[in-house]
Amino acid sequence: MHALTTLTLLVLGAAAQADQAPAGNAASNGPHARILPRPTTAPGDTPVRPAQFDMTAPIMPAPAPPIADAGRSISLEAALYGTITGNPDVVTLRNSNIATPESVEVARRFPTTLNPTLWIDVRPFVYARNPGHGMDQKDAFMYFSYRQPLELGHQTTHRYHIAKAAYNQQQWTVVQAEMLAMVQTYRFFQTAAYRREKLRVAEQLADFNDRLLQSLNRRLEANQVQAADVVLAEVENKATRQQVEVARQDYANALTDLHNQIGTPETAGTAQPLGQFILPNNIPAIDDQSLIRLALQSRPEIHAARAAATGACAAVKLAKGDRIPTPVVGPLYQRNEDGTQFFGFTYITPLPILNNGKPLVVQREADYRRALVALQQAEQRTTTQVKAAVAKWNGANRLVSQTSGLASTLKVQVDRLEQLFDANQADLTKLLQARQRLIQLENAQLDALWQATQSQADLLTALGAPSLLAAMNGPGPGPGPGAGPQPTTPGVN
């Protein structure tokens, strides 16, 4: 339960806390870099209230808002909901199910070959040749027989189990696609937020160089600085402006990837990620053993492999059942031309001489063994992936903790050095170096946060993202007029 709560905090805590409105102008002074709202806030944006986290209860998201229009912000919850309803690959896979509930119902019913057969043979005009007297009419010939096939090998039951397993396997395959699509959306959303922060840092450095160049030009006119300092500042200014353009292009590419993933390419490059680029506070180190047990219960591909093994086992039983002949039995009545009546019983059965069905049983048993091996490999692969994801996440979380707060400490020193430069007590080279170190530290902090979010996505993939799926499949608002079908979850029969 602790592992599930921790995972829920990782996913939905990040979603809720990422959608908080930033408090004040704490873009670079807090322990984590934050995404600040754009100066030109769209009129349709709604304020987001800060959320308090409780480690004892899973955090469920608020009702998912609709996908934002062009030029508006988009929250993580809206992006996840849009992926489920609008991602082309997910929608196509969901609507192209080969196994359907109707196919399961059809397999549950007896096949038409098991319908009874009524045999009626009536010959009302029977004549016998009588030498010298022509033709004598006799009694009518009648034959009635009711014949019912009997499945002694329970083939219908096994066919039903095969169809049910195929349907469950298909449903879990859809869930797997939905989970991977949502995790990929989470990656793209955090990458877009990361690129926006990188753009903000680059713009801050460019603005600083602009102010510095203007100040140096004024000092040059007053013969207080050398011309070489102005040239150096111009070079730095052009370089930082170029970095801003590169960062802006990276941000536009990240937005395009995000909206292509959501299925809204028409808003690519316009709708911006809403919220803060942070991780939930006070995340404890997680234990891989408890998460391994959780992953073995949650991974959709493991459930799909189990369904495939169940279907293969039912196929073995069906092959063995087909070796038992299906007889046709029933009563019969016959009256011949002389009026003699016969009452009896019909029993018809095939003889398994030329083909007794054993080769098919051997083949189905081999398929079953392959399905069991595939299930074991899926479980072993899950265990390995969980251990690797946990180690990666713990390391990334430690790196974030180590880099938190360093930029604010260095910023105080850089501001002091800038004051000394304004008082002609520090040279330009030292100021530029200090400012570069500050920017490098902020970028390192952003890189650590981005690596942590990607490690978090790896952990969600390794665990099967149960809280993410539960949140998207839980009670929520009905889809809009143009929304697609709801997320699919396998039924348990």
Kinemage of the C-alpha trace (Angstrom):
@kinemage 1
@onewidth
@group {chain A} dominant
@subgroup {mainchain}
@vectorlist {calphas} color= white
{ca met a 1} P 0.000 0.000 0.000
{ca his a 2} L 2.901 2.321 0.753
{ca ala a 3} L 4.338 1.636 -2.689
{ca leu a 4} L 1.010 2.385 -4.358
{ca thr a 5} L 0.660 5.614 -2.384
{ca thr a 6} L 4.182 6.623 -3.330
{ca leu a 7} L 3.525 5.895 -6.989
{ca thr a 8} L 0.286 7.837 -6.885
{ca leu a 9} L 2.176 10.753 -5.404
{ca leu a 10} L 4.758 10.523 -8.166
{ca val a 11} L 2.231 10.656 -10.985
{ca leu a 12} L -0.776 12.597 -9.862
{ca gly a 13} L 1.185 14.703 -7.405
{ca ala a 14} L 3.329 15.876 -10.264
{ca ala a 15} L 0.205 16.534 -12.308
{ca ala a 16} L -1.531 18.514 -9.582
{ca gln a 17} L 1.539 20.382 -8.393
{ca ala a 18} L 2.614 21.100 -11.946
{ca asp a 19} L -0.718 22.850 -12.486
{ca gln a 20} L -0.281 25.211 -9.515
{ca ala a 21} L 0.031 28.869 -10.270
{ca pro a 22} L 3.540 30.150 -9.387
{ca ala a 23} L 3.614 32.269 -6.285
{ca gly a 24} L 5.190 35.645 -6.876
{ca asn a 25} L 8.345 36.044 -8.912
{ca ala a 26} L 10.132 32.976 -7.568
{ca ala a 27} L 11.462 31.802 -10.865
{ca ser a 28} L 15.025 31.199 -9.806
{ca asn a 29} L 15.197 31.840 -6.078
{ca gly a 30} L 13.300 28.782 -4.866
{ca pro a 31} L 14.630 25.288 -4.404
{ca his a 32} L 13.366 24.317 -7.860
{ca ala a 33} L 13.060 26.281 -11.060
{ca arg a 34} L 9.483 27.254 -11.769
{ca ile a 35} L 7.572 28.062 -14.903
{ca leu a 36} L 6.290 31.607 -14.830
{ca pro a 37} L 3.137 32.629 -16.697
{ca arg a 38} L 3.617 34.494 -19.898
{ca pro a 39} L 3.174 38.282 -19.609
{ca thr a 40} L 0.267 38.097 -22.049
{ca thr a 41} L -2.064 35.676 -20.320
{ca ala a 42} L -4.844 34.423 -22.487
{ca pro a 43} L -8.298 35.553 -21.306
{ca gly a 44} L -9.508 31.958 -21.239
{ca asp a 45} L -6.933 30.772 -18.710
{ca thr a 46} L -8.434 29.882 -15.356
{ca pro a 47} L -6.506 30.299 -12.101
{ca val a 48} L -5.195 27.138 -10.500
{ca arg a 49} L -5.183 26.820 -6.727
{ca pro a 50} L -2.254 25.323 -4.816
{ca ala a 51} L -2.791 21.774 -3.599
{ca gln a 52} L -1.685 20.173 -0.333
{ca phe a 53} L -0.424 16.592 -0.496
{ca asp a 54} L -1.326 13.827 1.899
{ca met a 55} L 0.956 10.801 1.869
{ca thr a 56} L -1.777 8.642 3.416
{ca ala a 57} L -4.316 8.973 0.617
{ca pro a 58} L -4.009 8.607 -3.139
{ca ile a 59} L -4.296 11.857 -5.016
{ca met a 60} L -6.968 11.811 -7.676
{ca pro a 61} L -7.021 14.483 -10.359
{ca ala a 62} L -9.791 16.978 -10.775
{ca pro a 63} L -12.177 16.536 -13.706
{ca ala a 64} L -10.130 16.822 -16.846
{ca pro a 65} L -10.723 20.123 -18.657
{ca pro a 66} L -11.075 20.140 -22.414
{ca ile a 67} L -8.056 20.569 -24.616
{ca ala a 68} L -7.102 24.207 -24.826
{ca asp a 69} L -7.692 26.177 -27.981
{ca ala a 70} L -4.907 27.819 -29.923
{ca gly a 71} L -2.966 30.331 -27.881
{ca arg a 72} L -4.144 28.984 -24.528
{ca ser a 73} L -2.368 26.976 -21.865
{ca ile a 74} L -2.869 23.252 -21.426
{ca ser a 75} L -2.573 21.392 -18.137
{ca leu a 76} L -1.056 17.971 -17.637
{ca glu a 77} L -4.433 16.462 -16.788
{ca ala a 78} L -5.952 17.878 -19.979
{ca ala a 79} L -3.018 16.544 -21.977
{ca leu a 80} L -3.473 13.043 -20.519
{ca tyr a 81} L -7.210 13.118 -21.143
{ca gly a 82} L -6.638 14.384 -24.671
{ca thr a 83} L -4.220 11.541 -25.336
{ca ile a 84} L -6.803 8.939 -24.338
{ca thr a 85} L -9.543 10.485 -26.461
{ca gly a 86} L -7.565 11.913 -29.364
{ca asn a 87} L -4.320 10.022 -29.928
{ca pro a 88} L -4.714 8.476 -33.410
{ca asp a 89} L -2.824 5.278 -32.609
{ca val a 90} L -4.804 4.630 -29.428
{ca val a 91} L -8.149 5.394 -31.060
{ca thr a 92} L -7.328 3.164 -34.032
{ca leu a 93} L -6.255 0.261 -31.825
{ca arg a 94} L -9.313 0.634 -29.615
{ca asn a 95} L -11.684 0.582 -32.585
{ca ser a 96} L -9.970 -2.276 -34.406
{ca asn a 97} L -10.487 -4.984 -31.823
{ca ile a 98} L -10.727 -8.379 -33.426
{ca ala a 99} L -12.012 -10.010 -30.247
{ca thr a 100} L -15.291 -8.465 -29.106
{ca pro a 101} L -17.832 -9.231 -26.377
{ca glu a 102} L -20.118 -10.517 -29.116
{ca ser a 103} L -17.530 -13.094 -30.152
{ca val a 104} L -17.334 -14.293 -26.555
{ca glu a 105} L -21.117 -14.586 -26.413
{ca val a 106} L -21.151 -16.495 -29.689
{ca ala a 107} L -18.558 -18.944 -28.378
{ca arg a 108} L -20.576 -19.435 -25.206
{ca arg a 109} L -23.606 -20.638 -27.174
{ca phe a 110} L -23.794 -24.113 -28.650
{ca pro a 111} L -22.709 -24.177 -32.304
{ca thr a 112} L -25.322 -24.878 -34.950
{ca thr a 113} L -23.768 -28.288 -35.588
{ca leu a 114} L -25.186 -29.381 -32.230
{ca asn a 115} L -28.755 -28.635 -33.220
{ca pro a 116} L -30.972 -31.739 -33.232
{ca thr a 117} L -32.047 -33.341 -36.491
{ca leu a 118} L -35.553 -34.620 -37.191
{ca trp a 119} L -35.665 -37.334 -39.854
{ca ile a 120} L -39.119 -37.920 -41.409
{ca asp a 121} L -39.667 -40.451 -44.181
{ca val a 122} L -43.332 -41.038 -45.122
{ca arg a 123} L -44.373 -43.059 -48.197
{ca pro a 124} L -48.182 -43.033 -48.313
{ca phe a 125} L -48.567 -44.798 -51.660
{ca val a 126} L -47.135 -48.280 -51.505
{ca tyr a 127} L -48.159 -50.822 -54.158
{ca ala a 128} L -47.197 -54.472 -54.450
{ca arg a 129} L -47.472 -56.433 -57.683
{ca asn a 130} L -50.017 -59.267 -57.452
{ca pro a 131} L -49.788 -61.699 -60.388
{ca gly a 132} L -53.120 -61.911 -62.120
{ca his a 133} L -54.683 -59.145 -60.082
{ca gly a 134} L -52.592 -56.094 -60.940
{ca met a 135} L -51.310 -53.853 -58.139
{ca asp a 136} L -52.389 -54.107 -54.520
{ca gln a 137} L -52.124 -51.024 -52.288
{ca lys a 138} L -50.480 -51.601 -48.929
{ca asp a 139} L -50.154 -49.570 -45.754
{ca ala a 140} L -48.099 -46.361 -45.812
{ca phe a 141} L -44.426 -46.615 -44.922
{ca met a 142} L -43.396 -44.297 -42.056
{ca tyr a 143} L -40.024 -43.567 -40.521
{ca phe a 144} L -39.394 -40.978 -37.788
{ca ser a 145} L -36.064 -40.378 -36.099
{ca tyr a 146} L -34.917 -37.652 -33.688
{ca arg a 147} L -31.132 -37.334 -33.625
{ca gln a 148} L -29.155 -35.209 -31.164
{ca pro a 149} L -25.342 -34.734 -31.323
{ca leu a 150} L -23.668 -34.975 -27.918
{ca glu a 151} L -20.321 -33.271 -27.113
{ca leu a 152} L -18.609 -35.608 -24.696
{ca gly a 153} L -15.366 -33.577 -24.675
{ca his a 154} L -16.934 -30.266 -23.517
{ca gln a 155} L -15.689 -28.544 -26.663
{ca thr a 156} L -18.131 -25.645 -26.351
{ca thr a 157} L -16.852 -24.815 -22.864
{ca his a 158} L -13.273 -24.822 -24.097
{ca arg a 159} L -14.149 -22.665 -27.109
{ca tyr a 160} L -15.784 -20.179 -24.755
{ca his a 161} L -12.666 -20.029 -22.583
{ca ile a 162} L -10.502 -19.481 -25.672
{ca ala a 163} L -12.694 -16.618 -26.877
{ca lys a 164} L -12.808 -15.101 -23.404
{ca ala a 165} L -9.015 -15.263 -23.081
{ca ala a 166} L -8.554 -13.709 -26.526
{ca tyr a 167} L -10.910 -10.886 -25.593
{ca asn a 168} L -9.098 -10.237 -22.313
{ca gln a 169} L -5.749 -10.320 -24.080
{ca gln a 170} L -6.972 -7.792 -26.623
{ca gln a 171} L -8.326 -5.536 -23.896
{ca trp a 172} L -5.058 -5.617 -21.969
{ca thr a 173} L -3.223 -4.817 -25.191
{ca val a 174} L -5.356 -1.702 -25.532
{ca val a 175} L -4.648 -0.790 -21.906
{ca gln a 176} L -0.933 -1.221 -22.597
{ca ala a 177} L -1.184 1.154 -25.557
{ca glu a 178} L -3.128 3.665 -23.463
{ca met a 179} L -0.573 3.494 -20.666
{ca leu a 180} L 2.392 3.949 -22.993
{ca ala a 181} L 0.623 6.827 -24.727
{ca met a 182} L -0.068 8.582 -21.414
{ca val a 183} L 3.476 8.071 -20.173
{ca gln a 184} L 4.787 9.397 -23.469
{ca thr a 185} L 2.480 12.394 -23.105
{ca tyr a 186} L 3.898 12.953 -19.628
{ca arg a 187} L 7.401 12.867 -21.110
{ca phe a 188} L 6.521 15.356 -23.823
{ca phe a 189} L 4.702 17.635 -21.378
{ca gln a 190} L 7.644 17.739 -18.982
{ca thr a 191} L 10.042 18.199 -21.895
{ca ala a 192} L 7.982 21.159 -23.126
{ca ala a 193} L 8.026 22.658 -19.625
{ca tyr a 194} L 11.775 22.028 -19.453
{ca arg a 195} L 12.344 23.721 -22.791
{ca arg a 196} L 10.246 26.674 -21.691
{ca glu a 197} L 12.393 27.054 -18.595
{ca lys a 198} L 15.536 26.829 -20.702
{ca leu a 199} L 14.128 29.569 -22.912
{ca arg a 200} L 13.375 31.708 -19.859
{ca val a 201} L 16.930 31.318 -18.562
{ca ala a 202} L 18.352 32.189 -21.982
{ca glu a 203} L 16.118 35.253 -22.195
{ca gln a 204} L 17.194 36.352 -18.718
{ca leu a 205} L 20.844 36.138 -19.746
{ca ala a 206} L 20.128 38.006 -22.981
{ca asp a 207} L 18.269 40.751 -21.099
{ca phe a 208} L 21.170 41.073 -18.668
{ca asn a 209} L 23.633 41.410 -21.552
{ca asp a 210} L 21.397 44.042 -23.163
{ca arg a 211} L 21.370 46.102 -19.991
{ca leu a 212} L 25.102 45.589 -19.555
{ca leu a 213} L 25.831 46.688 -23.123
{ca gln a 214} L 23.719 49.806 -22.709
{ca ser a 215} L 25.510 50.626 -19.469
{ca leu a 216} L 28.933 50.121 -21.084
{ca asn a 217} L 28.009 52.345 -24.028
{ca arg a 218} L 27.087 55.131 -21.631
{ca arg a 219} L 30.348 54.630 -19.750
{ca leu a 220} L 32.306 54.616 -23.003
{ca glu a 221} L 30.851 57.987 -23.872
{ca ala a 222} L 32.019 59.211 -20.467
{ca asn a 223} L 35.471 57.622 -20.999
{ca gln a 224} L 34.967 55.375 -17.953
{ca val a 225} L 35.589 52.031 -19.735
{ca gln a 226} L 37.741 50.817 -22.548
{ca ala a 227} L 36.414 50.107 -26.024
{ca ala a 228} L 37.562 46.497 -25.718
{ca asp a 229} L 35.076 45.966 -22.891
{ca val a 230} L 32.256 47.221 -25.112
{ca val a 231} L 33.320 44.918 -27.942
{ca leu a 232} L 33.434 41.970 -25.534
{ca ala a 233} L 29.944 42.815 -24.297
{ca glu a 234} L 28.656 43.029 -27.888
{ca val a 235} L 30.082 39.597 -28.669
{ca glu a 236} L 28.451 38.161 -25.554
{ca asn a 237} L 25.172 39.850 -26.433
{ca lys a 238} L 25.082 38.429 -29.967
{ca ala a 239} L 25.992 34.965 -28.698
{ca thr a 240} L 23.255 34.982 -26.063
{ca arg a 241} L 20.683 36.246 -28.570
{ca gln a 242} L 21.558 33.328 -30.804
{ca gln a 243} L 21.153 30.990 -27.839
{ca val a 244} L 17.706 32.468 -27.254
{ca glu a 245} L 16.676 31.659 -30.819
{ca val a 246} L 17.952 28.101 -30.456
{ca ala a 247} L 16.090 27.707 -27.151
{ca arg a 248} L 12.918 29.120 -28.711
{ca gln a 249} L 13.129 26.645 -31.575
{ca asp a 250} L 13.687 23.765 -29.141
{ca tyr a 251} L 10.626 24.913 -27.204
{ca ala a 252} L 8.530 25.071 -30.391
{ca asn a 253} L 9.655 21.561 -31.343
{ca ala a 254} L 8.733 20.274 -27.876
{ca leu a 255} L 5.262 21.839 -28.167
{ca thr a 256} L 4.817 20.253 -31.589
{ca asp a 257} L 5.743 16.817 -30.241
{ca leu a 258} L 3.332 17.275 -27.334
{ca his a 259} L 0.352 18.217 -29.471
{ca asn a 260} L 1.058 15.546 -32.056
{ca gln a 261} L 1.006 13.045 -29.191
{ca ile a 262} L -2.276 14.439 -27.880
{ca gly a 263} L -3.796 14.352 -31.349
{ca thr a 264} L -4.254 18.118 -31.737
{ca pro a 265} L -1.619 19.088 -34.314
{ca glu a 266} L -3.615 22.174 -35.250
{ca thr a 267} L -2.585 23.791 -31.936
{ca ala a 268} L 1.061 22.714 -32.159
{ca gly a 269} L 3.414 25.516 -31.198
{ca thr a 270} L 0.652 27.677 -29.728
{ca ala a 271} L -0.897 26.108 -26.607
{ca gln a 272} L 1.663 26.198 -23.806
{ca pro a 273} L 2.154 23.805 -20.871
{ca leu a 274} L 0.518 25.221 -17.783
{ca gly a 275} L 1.989 25.028 -14.300
{ca gln a 276} L 5.316 24.573 -12.565
{ca phe a 277} L 8.299 22.497 -13.619
{ca ile a 278} L 8.875 20.822 -10.253
{ca leu a 279} L 8.671 17.476 -8.513
{ca pro a 280} L 6.373 16.709 -5.553
{ca asn a 281} L 7.947 17.627 -2.241
{ca asn a 282} L 9.207 15.105 0.324
{ca ile a 283} L 9.318 12.056 -1.923
{ca pro a 284} L 10.877 9.226 0.113
{ca ala a 285} L 13.296 6.705 -1.330
{ca ile a 286} L 11.269 3.785 -2.644
{ca asp a 287} L 11.895 0.078 -2.187
{ca asp a 288} L 12.212 -2.008 -5.315
{ca gln a 289} L 10.834 -5.216 -3.759
{ca ser a 290} L 7.432 -3.747 -2.941
{ca leu a 291} L 7.287 -2.090 -6.350
{ca ile a 292} L 8.181 -5.348 -8.074
{ca arg a 293} L 5.153 -6.978 -6.469
{ca leu a 294} L 3.048 -4.016 -7.551
{ca ala a 295} L 4.379 -4.186 -11.113
{ca leu a 296} L 3.665 -7.910 -11.391
{ca gln a 297} L 0.059 -7.113 -10.486
{ca ser a 298} L -0.258 -4.007 -12.668
{ca arg a 299} L 1.704 -4.428 -15.896
{ca pro a 300} L -0.802 -4.804 -18.753
{ca glu a 301} L 1.547 -6.953 -20.841
{ca ile a 302} L 1.770 -9.444 -17.964
{ca his a 303} L -2.014 -9.626 -17.827
{ca ala a 304} L -2.055 -10.053 -21.614
{ca ala a 305} L 0.533 -12.840 -21.360
{ca arg a 306} L -1.522 -14.545 -18.654
{ca ala a 307} L -4.611 -14.314 -20.844
{ca ala a 308} L -2.638 -15.805 -23.738
{ca ala a 309} L -1.490 -18.671 -21.508
{ca thr a 310} L -5.071 -19.229 -20.355
{ca gly a 311} L -6.252 -19.349 -23.961
{ca ala a 312} L -3.454 -21.757 -24.896
{ca cys a 313} L -4.399 -24.029 -21.993
{ca ala a 314} L -8.019 -24.003 -23.142
{ca ala a 315} L -6.836 -24.838 -26.670
{ca val a 316} L -5.042 -27.904 -25.294
{ca lys a 317} L -8.229 -29.015 -23.571
{ca leu a 318} L -10.199 -28.408 -26.764
{ca ala a 319} L -7.768 -30.528 -28.783
{ca lys a 320} L -8.066 -33.320 -26.225
{ca gly a 321} L -11.834 -32.992 -26.258
{ca asp a 322} L -11.897 -33.256 -30.048
{ca arg a 323} L -10.254 -36.667 -29.734
{ca ile a 324} L -13.456 -37.903 -28.105
{ca pro a 325} L -15.953 -38.643 -30.902
{ca thr a 326} L -19.193 -36.694 -30.893
{ca pro a 327} L -21.965 -39.297 -31.237
{ca val a 328} L -25.432 -38.707 -32.607
{ca val a 329} L -28.158 -40.400 -30.570
{ca gly a 330} L -31.929 -40.406 -30.519
{ca pro a 331} L -35.105 -42.528 -30.673
{ca leu a 332} L -36.664 -43.781 -33.881
{ca tyr a 333} L -40.018 -45.166 -34.996
{ca gln a 334} L -40.761 -47.134 -38.145
{ca arg a 335} L -43.857 -48.810 -39.618
{ca asn a 336} L -43.462 -50.897 -42.745
{ca glu a 337} L -45.904 -51.712 -45.504
{ca asp a 338} L -47.277 -54.704 -43.644
{ca gly a 339} L -48.179 -52.609 -40.618
{ca thr a 340} L -45.331 -53.896 -38.493
{ca gln a 341} L -44.108 -51.196 -36.067
{ca phe a 342} L -40.510 -50.777 -34.915
{ca phe a 343} L -39.342 -48.760 -31.929
{ca gly a 344} L -35.621 -48.304 -31.428
{ca phe a 345} L -32.623 -46.171 -30.678
{ca thr a 346} L -30.052 -44.601 -33.040
{ca tyr a 347} L -26.372 -44.249 -32.192
{ca ile a 348} L -23.970 -42.875 -34.815
{ca thr a 349} L -20.318 -42.166 -34.040
{ca pro a 350} L -17.178 -41.528 -36.109
{ca leu a 351} L -14.272 -43.917 -35.718
{ca pro a 352} L -10.923 -42.180 -34.977
{ca ile a 353} L -8.854 -44.539 -37.075
{ca leu a 354} L -7.192 -42.469 -39.792
{ca asn a 355} L -6.692 -39.446 -37.503
{ca asn a 356} L -7.031 -39.738 -33.754
{ca gly a 357} L -6.215 -36.044 -33.086
{ca lys a 358} L -2.987 -36.656 -31.183
{ca pro a 359} L -0.769 -34.489 -33.458
{ca leu a 360} L -3.023 -31.509 -32.818
{ca val a 361} L -2.793 -32.092 -29.066
{ca val a 362} L 1.003 -32.133 -29.288
{ca gln a 363} L 0.966 -28.873 -31.231
{ca arg a 364} L -1.382 -27.183 -28.758
{ca glu a 365} L 0.754 -28.352 -25.830
{ca ala a 366} L 3.814 -26.826 -27.499
{ca asp a 367} L 1.896 -23.561 -27.952
{ca tyr a 368} L 0.944 -23.647 -24.278
{ca arg a 369} L 4.557 -24.151 -23.206
{ca arg a 370} L 5.604 -21.214 -25.386
{ca ala a 371} L 2.898 -19.072 -23.789
{ca leu a 372} L 4.153 -20.005 -20.311
{ca val a 373} L 7.722 -19.153 -21.307
{ca ala a 374} L 6.532 -15.804 -22.678
{ca leu a 375} L 4.758 -15.127 -19.375
{ca gln a 376} L 7.862 -15.991 -17.365
{ca gln a 377} L 10.015 -13.796 -19.586
{ca ala a 378} L 7.571 -10.916 -19.193
{ca glu a 379} L 7.707 -11.252 -15.411
{ca gln a 380} L 11.516 -11.429 -15.397
{ca arg a 381} L 11.743 -8.460 -17.750
{ca thr a 382} L 9.395 -6.526 -15.486
{ca thr a 383} L 11.524 -7.308 -12.432
{ca thr a 384} L 14.664 -6.110 -14.204
{ca gln a 385} L 12.993 -2.958 -15.493
{ca val a 386} L 11.595 -2.077 -12.075
{ca lys a 387} L 14.980 -2.464 -10.399
{ca ala a 388} L 16.662 -0.341 -13.060
{ca ala a 389} L 13.916 2.295 -12.957
{ca val a 390} L 14.004 2.492 -9.152
{ca ala a 391} L 17.787 2.916 -9.128
{ca lys a 392} L 17.551 5.544 -11.848
{ca trp a 393} L 14.774 7.397 -10.046
{ca asn a 394} L 16.512 7.395 -6.669
{ca gly a 395} L 19.706 8.688 -8.275
{ca ala a 396} L 17.873 11.423 -10.171
{ca asn a 397} L 15.970 12.413 -7.043
{ca arg a 398} L 19.215 12.700 -5.081
{ca leu a 399} L 20.708 14.854 -7.827
{ca val a 400} L 17.714 17.184 -7.691
{ca ser a 401} L 18.085 17.458 -3.915
{ca gln a 402} L 21.779 18.250 -4.268
{ca thr a 403} L 21.259 21.012 -6.837
{ca ser a 404} L 18.290 22.600 -5.078
{ca gly a 405} L 19.018 26.018 -3.608
{ca leu a 406} L 22.497 26.414 -5.086
{ca ala a 407} L 21.374 28.898 -7.726
{ca ser a 408} L 19.772 31.203 -5.158
{ca thr a 409} L 22.954 31.211 -3.070
{ca leu a 410} L 25.120 32.021 -6.074
{ca lys a 411} L 22.677 34.668 -7.279
{ca val a 412} L 23.287 36.681 -4.122
{ca gln a 413} L 27.012 36.702 -4.856
{ca val a 414} L 26.458 37.620 -8.505
{ca asp a 415} L 24.186 40.516 -7.525
{ca arg a 416} L 26.863 41.730 -5.143
{ca leu a 417} L 29.505 41.501 -7.884
{ca glu a 418} L 27.207 43.450 -10.205
{ca gln a 419} L 26.936 46.187 -7.603
{ca leu a 420} L 30.736 46.279 -7.355
{ca phe a 421} L 30.925 46.570 -11.138
{ca asp a 422} L 28.499 49.481 -11.090
{ca ala a 423} L 30.787 51.116 -8.515
{ca asn a 424} L 33.838 50.505 -10.768
{ca gln a 425} L 35.281 48.055 -8.226
{ca ala a 426} L 35.121 44.937 -10.477
{ca asp a 427} L 36.044 44.380 -14.086
{ca leu a 428} L 33.755 43.175 -16.858
{ca thr a 429} L 35.392 39.774 -17.298
{ca lys a 430} L 34.715 38.690 -13.727
{ca leu a 431} L 31.107 39.852 -13.938
{ca leu a 432} L 30.509 37.929 -17.169
{ca gln a 433} L 32.152 34.833 -15.744
{ca ala a 434} L 30.044 35.011 -12.592
{ca arg a 435} L 26.861 35.490 -14.606
{ca gln a 436} L 27.799 32.571 -16.868
{ca arg a 437} L 28.394 30.348 -13.844
{ca leu a 438} L 24.986 31.310 -12.465
{ca ile a 439} L 23.294 30.467 -15.754
{ca gln a 440} L 25.209 27.199 -15.946
{ca leu a 441} L 24.063 26.295 -12.451
{ca glu a 442} L 20.447 27.113 -13.284
{ca asn a 443} L 20.708 25.022 -16.448
{ca ala a 444} L 22.251 22.184 -14.442
{ca gln a 445} L 19.337 22.391 -12.020
{ca leu a 446} L 16.873 22.288 -14.916
{ca asp a 447} L 18.733 19.351 -16.442
{ca ala a 448} L 18.534 17.488 -13.129
{ca leu a 449} L 14.795 18.152 -12.909
{ca trp a 450} L 14.246 17.008 -16.479
{ca gln a 451} L 16.238 13.829 -15.881
{ca ala a 452} L 14.131 13.209 -12.782
{ca thr a 453} L 10.897 13.568 -14.767
{ca gln a 454} L 12.178 11.177 -17.421
{ca ser a 455} L 13.234 8.726 -14.704
{ca gln a 456} L 9.774 9.097 -13.245
{ca ala a 457} L 8.285 8.229 -16.650
{ca asp a 458} L 10.536 5.161 -16.829
{ca leu a 459} L 9.320 4.137 -13.384
{ca leu a 460} L 5.692 4.568 -14.427
{ca thr a 461} L 6.284 2.418 -17.483
{ca ala a 462} L 8.023 -0.262 -15.427
{ca leu a 463} L 5.200 -0.332 -12.876
{ca gly a 464} L 2.369 -0.238 -15.366
{ca ala a 465} L 1.219 3.190 -14.140
{ca pro a 466} L -1.731 1.805 -12.120
{ca ser a 467} L -2.570 5.133 -10.505
{ca leu a 468} L -2.477 6.898 -13.857
{ca leu a 469} L -4.848 4.381 -15.418
{ca ala a 470} L -7.116 4.403 -12.376
{ca ala a 471} L -7.293 8.176 -12.497
{ca met a 472} L -8.188 8.281 -16.169
{ca asn a 473} L -10.748 5.454 -15.794
{ca gly a 474} L -12.254 6.833 -12.602
{ca pro a 475} L -15.370 9.003 -12.279
{ca gly a 476} L -15.015 12.114 -14.311
{ca pro a 477} L -16.890 14.374 -16.656
{ca gly a 478} L -18.527 12.961 -19.677
{ca pro a 479} L -16.686 13.549 -22.910
{ca gly a 480} L -17.585 16.530 -24.997
{ca pro a 481} L -19.587 16.354 -28.201
{ca gly a 482} L -16.500 15.567 -30.248
{ca ala a 483} L -14.733 13.372 -27.730
{ca gly a 484} L -13.722 9.843 -28.528
{ca pro a 485} L -14.506 6.674 -26.593
{ca gln a 486} L -13.594 6.271 -22.978
{ca pro a 487} L -10.436 4.410 -21.916
{ca thr a 488} L -10.820 0.675 -22.090
{ca thr a 489} L -10.301 -1.584 -19.108
{ca pro a 490} L -10.500 -5.352 -19.301
{ca gly a 491} L -13.580 -6.828 -17.757
{ca val a 492} L -13.267 -9.544 -15.164
{ca asn a 493} L -15.722 -12.329 -15.771
